[in-house]
């Protein structure tokens, strides 16, 4: 897979692992994505949609020529969080 969606997928994974669906109910993250999307918090639902759009845009020839902008936004957010979070 292209690296343009990696930041979104990592953020989605982190969000799922911290959600109540996984933490309190003991479900697998994949189960939460497939069958319990309505129980996910809004940020996880937004990341799920953005990851879908990013993957879909990888197949769109117009987006392939111009570049995948969905993943670029996620990478920018990741860099901003890394600079503001003290280590």
Secondary structure, 3 states (H helix, E strand, C coil): CCHHHHHHHHHHHHHHHHCHHHHCCCCCHHHHHHHCHHHCCHHHHHHHHHHHHHHHHHHCHHHHHHCCHHHHHHHHHHHHHHHHCCC
